[in-house]
Amino acid sequence: MRASPRLAKVGLILVFGALCIKSISLFFQILTDRRFFSGLTLSDGFVSLTSGLALLANVALVVSVIAAAAFFLPWFHAAYQNLADIEAAILAPQWALLGWVVPGLNLIRPPQIMGELTNQFSPGRRPKKARWTRQLWLWWAGGIVGISVHVILRLNLPNTRRGWFYWESIALLATLLLIVSVVACFGLVERAALKQEGIEASPPPLRPRGDRDRDRDGTEQEPRVPHGSMEHSVEHSVDG
């Protein structure tokens, strides 16, 4: 199965751009609060710009996340299917998709599979458990923490101007953490793509000789006797 990482990278780039817009939006909102606390007058243009950036950031995030899921998940599944085809995958290929939606397991299956995709492999040999690299930690732990913080903030909206200032500051830090997570994921996709090139260039694992000696009809064929071997000499003498 052909696993092209190009669309997966496009999806990550879209999310990266949306998160950057979100960071800029939060930064302008923090500036608005600081001006308010300092007693400075806020111009209508500045307020309109801040509101427009907030709206643009929210729309961009929704669109980019949907696009990233549509682009990233097919590549993720195809790449792991290729790993399974050369008997170098620990899990069943279906987990590349189910691992994102099964409660509880969705916390460990995606990084486990990504670790296998970026790990060294040997076709036909028993795969080794992938180790958690720093890049893998940045992607998964950074994403989990960043998303969790945003969810908690959404469930605890402040009711004061100063409360909004602290809320926006924490949200900005969580957004920056998500940006780091997306960059780390992009690097992991790059590494996995190099492994996929190795899979496509490597020969398929050798089958047992009994399987190789079967013809297309499923009948067992007698193994060929090399010319000059002892068995060949015996057969020749018997025929004589």
C-alpha positions, 0 to 999 in steps of 0.5 A: 500500500502506497503511503504518501506523507505529503498530505499528512504534512499539509494537514500538520502545516494547516494546524500549525498556521491556525495555532499561530493565528490563535497565539497572535489573537491571544497576544492581542487580547492580553495587550487589550487587558493590559491597556485597560488596567493601565487606564489607556484608551482603546481605539475602535480599530484595535478592538475590532482587530482583536475581535476579528483575529479571535474569530479567524483563529477559531474558524481556522482551528476547526477547519485545520483540525478536520483537514488534518484528521482527513489527511493524517489518519489515512497515511498513518494507517497505510504506513502501519499496514506497510509495516505489517506487510513485512512482518515488522509491526507489533499490533494489528494494522487496524489499531492505526485507526481504532487506537484513536477512538477506543477510550483509554487505549487512545492514550497509548496506541497512537504514540506506540504505533508512531514509535514503531513507524520511526523505529529501526526494523528488519523485514521478517524478523520479530519486531522490537518494542519501540522506545520513546524518543524525546521527539515522541514525548514532545509530540504526544505529551505536549499535545495531551497537556496542551489540549487538556489545559484548553478544555479546562479553561473552556469549562472555567470561564472567568467573570472579571477583567483580571480573570480574563487576563490570567485566562488568556495568559495560560491559554497562550502558553498552552497554545505554544505548547501545542505548536511545539507538539505539531512541529515534533509530529511533523519531524516524526512524519519525516522520519517515518517517511524515510522508513517507508522508503526503506520498506518499499525498497526492501525485498519481501520476507523469505517464505519457508521452502515448502511454500516456495516449492508449491506451484500455483495449483497448490500442489507440492513440487519436488525440490530441485537437485543441484547438478553435481551433488551426491543426490544427482550422482546417485540418481544418474547411476540408478538411471544407468 
